[in-house]
């Protein structure tokens, strides 16, 4: 499997792992949210059980006092936990409530037992939550919530007041004599007593459970009155409105945790991807380095072979040149033969120059640094080129203070010779060349060779240092390449710049100073 296909597989696996982690964290977040909602429902179950106890404690003959019931319900309301409680009749109207119900009154009692919104949850008909009083409501007549005035008959009101005074330790006031019952009321009371007795003696539905009477019709009410109040004020269901803030807090905290885990997973996946890319890049670079090393070795071998071939070619070329020169000097030879012999000598000289340049280019640069005077070397090279300078009537000026640098003298002479020869060939007859020496700082020197020739176009200022690139008709294209090799072997830098108003500047920098002469 190649590196490209392997990388695609690795990136695909990392992406799949990242997607799985995000999906897992999303599922876990919803699970935690559902668990928080279930915990809130369990809390509602505890409150509903407490509500059942309140309903049983407040009942009296199957009737609940609205004042006492709402007072007890208000004790259950807790800010931030339980917003409100409501008892509903068969039509869904509120017969008793405590706290805040929000917009519940605008809703129908039909529908699901749980209604969630942003801030509250409304729980209705909590039979499944274990409220025994709700089962009692379903299995028997529901209790009726009445005010104090509705709770008692006028005669019963005095009786209730008398009982309360006895419980509070006050001397009871003698009740007014009740009016004599009519015959219809006597028959109704007898019927109610018989019904209560029959209900108490029944084994399937006992009137007393645990020492407390179950919900039923008060004995002093007629069936018609009881049924009317049962429809209007009978408790058929109840509603609990709870705050969802615990669910929101738990969900928000878990969401932060999941986001951190997702961020860490993303960083891990991205880091693994970058690590794999760096690994593949490093492997590719190592492979390229190995191939480049093999190619370099092969080129060195070819270079040595070519240099040896060029060196061996000079010997027969010198023989050919010598023979052609002898023929050209024979007086009895025809003029045409002597002319062609001189052409052979000229062409042999050109080939010899090219072979010498190639040998210099292919020769390894071993630098032997010594302290030498830069101005002395420059003046000696200028003197060496005196014949070419005089032939074109070129004016050469050497300026700058005497400097002592560290360099290989032979290589420095060769580099200066090539640069000055290139300048002499570039300028017209009667041109001007200037050699400037200086030191831009206390530890380094710089050398510039300026001419007023045609200059070098900007797009060719880097190309001229490449092998076999030349702008001169008789140039070999290796002179400046050899110069760059010598400069780089010393750790120097060379660049070609324009010379105002015309011409070129070849600047060599970072020459190491050893002292001043």
Secondary structure, DSSP 8 states (H G I E B T S, - for coil): --HHHHHHHHHHHHHHHHHHHHHHHHHHHHHHHHHHHHHHHHHHHHHHHHHHHHHHHHEETTEEEHHHHHHHHHHH-BTTTEEEEEEE-TTS-EEEEEE--TTGGGS-S-S-SEEE-SSEEEEE-TTTTT-HHHHHHHHS---EEE-HHHHS-HHHHHHHHHHHHHHTT-------------HHHHHHHHHHHHHHHHHHH-SSS-SEETTEE-S---TTS-HHHHHHHHHHHB--EEEEEEE-HHHHHHHHHHHHHHHHHHHHHHHHHHHHHHHHHHHHHHHHHHHHHHHHHHHHHHHHHHHHHHHHHHHHHHHHHHHHHHHHHHHHH-TTS-HHHHHHHHHHHHHHHHHHHHHHHHHHHHS------EEEEHHHHHHHHHHHTHHHHHHTT-EEEEES--EEEEE-HHHHHHHHHHHHHHHHHHS-TT-EEEEEEE-SSSSEEEEEEEE-SS---GGGTTGGGSTT--SSTT--S-HHHHHHHHHHHHT-EEEEEE-SSSSEEEEEEEEEEEEE-
